[in-house]
């Protein structure tokens, strides 16, 4: 991520249970749909979207970069569609 200008060195994962009592317009879940069943977010959500990406864990940097770029493209696509709808 650093090579594209994003510093995630202080990022720490958080348990989703912490947010179950919050209300959200959108919840976007991601996982490798071919290899795992994704957890269902049961909180108060107006719109749910799931996107499947390959899990790059244990793979080459080239695979990590590809998945990173796929995630960015999907986020950009979602953002563009959201702006057009609102």
Secondary structure, DSSP 8 states (H G I E B T S, - for coil): -GGGT---TT-----GGGGTTSEEEEEEEEE-TTT-------SEEEEEEEEE----TTS-HHHHHHHHHHHHHHHHHHHHHHHHH-
